[in-house]
């Protein structure tokens, strides 16, 4: 029987086919507008998990799995010319399913999850691709309203760096999220680059989401 980690690796590899690949030899890549920046927020980890894998639903040396709905997020890091960036470095962090960060400054009255890492450091492959298994982050109250479920992302390539947040297409909290008001005012096309889209379901019932991040030019 395959271990859960091995199953995740195989599912992630198969799912990357949904994301597309680099342009064929001699075929120019299409220029892409840079993903809009969004605030880092106050809860970026001070210490990163000891785990070196991309599965946030388990913690090194601890049995059990994180609470909440498990999801698989897969994406690419692209340059402004649309070409995938191999070796780009990604840091991501998020609240747990109850809407609380594993950070000493987050004192919201919601439980921590001892099985949830809440953060990861990744490196893109030769096709600029990355993937992470996590749980759907919970919404939480913030100044001016309720933050929709989101994942903070900081990406660095050889010629660019971006800090932003990934949200989820169709989530009912997006419309009232105070951080998204300027995007809503500018129309759906302004918000679209921040939204991960549904990309099917794995054989074991895990929802897949796909999201490309485009770094600004140097």
C-alpha positions in Angstrom: 0.0 0.0 0.0 1.3 3.5 -0.9 2.0 5.9 2.0 -0.1 9.0 2.1 2.9 11.1 1.2 3.7 8.9 -1.8 0.1 9.2 -2.9 0.3 12.9 -2.7 3.5 13.0 -4.8 1.9 10.9 -7.5 -1.3 12.9 -7.5 0.6 16.2 -7.7 2.7 14.9 -10.6 -0.4 13.8 -12.5 -2.3 17.1 -11.7 0.5 19.3 -13.1 -0.7 18.3 -16.6 -3.7 20.5 -15.9 -1.4 23.5 -15.7 0.1 23.4 -19.2 3.8 23.4 -20.0 6.4 25.7 -21.5 5.9 26.8 -25.1 7.2 24.5 -27.8 10.7 25.1 -29.2 10.6 28.2 -31.3 7.1 29.2 -30.3 7.0 32.6 -28.5 5.4 32.8 -25.1 2.5 35.2 -24.6 3.1 38.3 -22.5 1.2 38.3 -19.2 0.4 41.2 -16.9 2.0 40.9 -13.5 -0.1 39.4 -10.7 -1.3 42.4 -8.5 0.7 42.8 -5.2 -1.2 42.5 -1.9 0.0 43.1 1.6 2.2 40.6 3.4 0.1 41.0 6.5 1.2 40.6 10.2 1.4 36.8 10.4 4.3 35.8 8.2 6.1 33.0 10.1 9.0 33.9 12.4 10.1 30.3 12.3 9.4 28.0 9.3 8.3 24.3 9.7 11.0 21.7 9.8 9.1 19.7 7.2 10.7 19.9 3.8 7.7 18.5 1.8 4.8 20.3 0.4 2.1 18.7 2.5 0.8 21.1 5.2 -1.8 18.6 6.4 0.7 16.7 8.5 3.5 17.7 10.8 6.9 16.1 11.1 7.0 13.5 13.9 3.3 13.9 14.8 0.6 11.3 13.9 -2.8 12.6 12.7 -4.0 15.0 10.0 -5.0 18.7 10.0 -8.7 19.5 10.5 -10.7 20.9 7.6 -11.2 20.3 3.9 -8.1 19.1 2.2 -7.3 20.7 -1.1 -4.5 20.5 -3.7 -3.2 23.8 -5.1 -1.1 23.6 -8.2 0.4 26.5 -10.2 3.3 28.0 -12.1 5.5 31.0 -11.6 5.9 32.9 -14.9 7.9 35.9 -16.0 6.2 38.9 -17.7 6.9 37.4 -21.1 4.8 34.4 -20.1 7.7 31.9 -19.8 7.8 29.5 -16.8 10.5 30.3 -14.3 12.5 27.3 -13.1 14.0 27.5 -9.7 11.8 30.3 -8.4 11.6 30.3 -4.7 8.2 30.4 -3.0 7.2 31.1 0.6 3.5 30.6 1.5 1.5 30.8 4.7 -2.1 30.7 5.7 -4.7 30.5 8.5 -5.9 27.0 9.5 -9.5 25.8 8.9 -10.7 27.8 11.9 -9.3 31.0 10.6 -6.3 31.2 12.9 -2.6 31.6 12.1 0.1 29.6 13.8 1.7 32.9 14.9 2.1 34.4 18.4 0.6 37.7 17.3 -2.7 36.1 16.2 -4.8 35.9 19.4 -8.2 35.4 17.8 -10.5 33.2 19.9 -10.2 30.2 17.6 -8.2 27.0 18.2 -4.8 26.2 16.9 -4.4 22.9 15.0 -1.5 20.8 16.3 -1.4 18.9 13.0 -1.3 21.8 10.6 2.0 23.3 9.5 0.5 26.5 8.1 3.5 27.4 6.0 5.9 26.0 3.4 8.9 26.9 1.3 8.9 25.6 -2.2 11.1 25.7 -5.4 9.5 25.5 -8.9 10.5 22.7 -11.2 11.9 22.9 -14.8 8.4 24.0 -16.0 8.0 26.6 -13.4 5.5 24.4 -11.6 4.8 24.0 -7.9 2.1 22.3 -5.8 1.0 22.1 -2.2 -1.4 20.0 -0.3 -3.2 21.9 2.4 -6.6 22.7 3.9 -9.0 25.3 2.9 -8.2 28.3 5.1 -11.0 29.7 7.2 -12.4 33.2 6.9 -11.8 35.5 9.8 -12.8 38.9 11.1 -10.5 41.8 10.2 -10.6 45.6 10.3 -13.5 46.7 8.0 -15.0 43.3 7.4 -14.3 39.6 7.0 -11.3 38.3 5.2 -12.1 35.7 2.6 -10.1 32.4 2.6 -6.7 33.2 1.2 -3.1 32.0 1.1 -0.2 34.5 1.3 2.5 34.0 -1.3 5.9 35.5 -1.7 7.8 34.5 -4.9 11.3 35.4 -6.0 12.8 34.7 -9.4 16.1 35.8 -10.9 14.6 39.1 -12.1 11.6 39.8 -10.0 9.9 39.4 -6.6 6.3 39.6 -5.6 4.2 39.4 -2.4 0.6 38.8 -2.9 -2.4 36.7 -1.8 -4.3 33.9 -3.6 -8.0 33.7 -3.1 -10.5 31.1 -4.3 -12.9 31.6 -7.3 -16.5 31.5 -6.3 -16.0 31.8 -2.5 -19.0 33.7 -1.0 -16.7 35.8 1.2 -14.8 37.4 -1.7 -17.5 40.0 -2.3 -17.2 41.5 1.2 -13.5 41.2 1.7 -12.2 44.7 2.6 -8.9 44.1 1.0 -10.6 43.4 -2.4 -12.8 46.5 -2.6 -10.6 48.3 -5.1 -10.5 45.2 -7.3 -14.3 44.8 -7.3 -14.6 48.5 -8.1 -12.4 48.0 -11.2 -14.4 45.1 -12.5 -14.1 41.3 -12.6 -11.0 41.3 -14.8 -9.0 43.2 -12.1 -9.7 40.5 -9.5 -9.3 37.5 -11.8 -5.4 37.2 -11.5 -5.8 36.7 -7.7 -8.3 33.9 -7.9 -7.4 30.2 -8.0 -9.8 28.3 -10.2 -11.2 24.8 -9.7 -9.4 22.3 -11.7 -11.2 19.1 -11.1 -11.1 16.5 -8.3 -8.5 13.8 -7.6 -9.3 10.1 -7.5 -9.6 10.2 -3.7 -12.0 13.2 -3.8 -9.6 16.1 -3.1 -10.6 19.3 -4.8 -7.8 20.7 -7.1 -7.2 24.4 -7.6 -5.0 26.0 -10.3 -3.2 29.4 -10.1 -0.4 31.0 -12.1 1.6 33.8 -10.5 3.3 36.3 -12.9 6.3 38.1 -11.5 6.8 41.8 -12.5 9.7 42.6 -14.8 13.0 43.8 -13.4 
